[in-house]
Amino acid sequence: MGTKVYGASDDLIEFEGELSGEVGCYGTDGDDHSGVLLTFSDGTILVVKYGKPGGGIWSVQSVKRGKLLDRIDVCEDEDADPYSDVAHFKAGKLKCWASKEWEAVA
């Protein structure tokens, strides 16, 4: 079955499939916020943020590809359903941890 991860509304990250649920993430829009860091048990690390430049579209970017991450479908249409990039994971046991506050150490 696998799992899909995408943004919904302006404040939720949805998990659909074998891993299901949602993470509230109000306030991840704007250039001054890093977004939500999602760390998966297969080694995948994603950054999810609402508000791609020039539109109300969710961005899902891969920082590190794990064993189960299949692909990320890119969305460029804010009228699409969902109006979000969508990360697709292959079937397998998957857990996720969300970090709303994080910073890089140079």
Summary of the structure (lengths in Angstrom):
residues: 106
radius of gyration: 12.9
end to end distance: 38.8
largest distance: 38.8
contacts: 309
relative contact order: 0.28
helix: 0%
strand: 45%
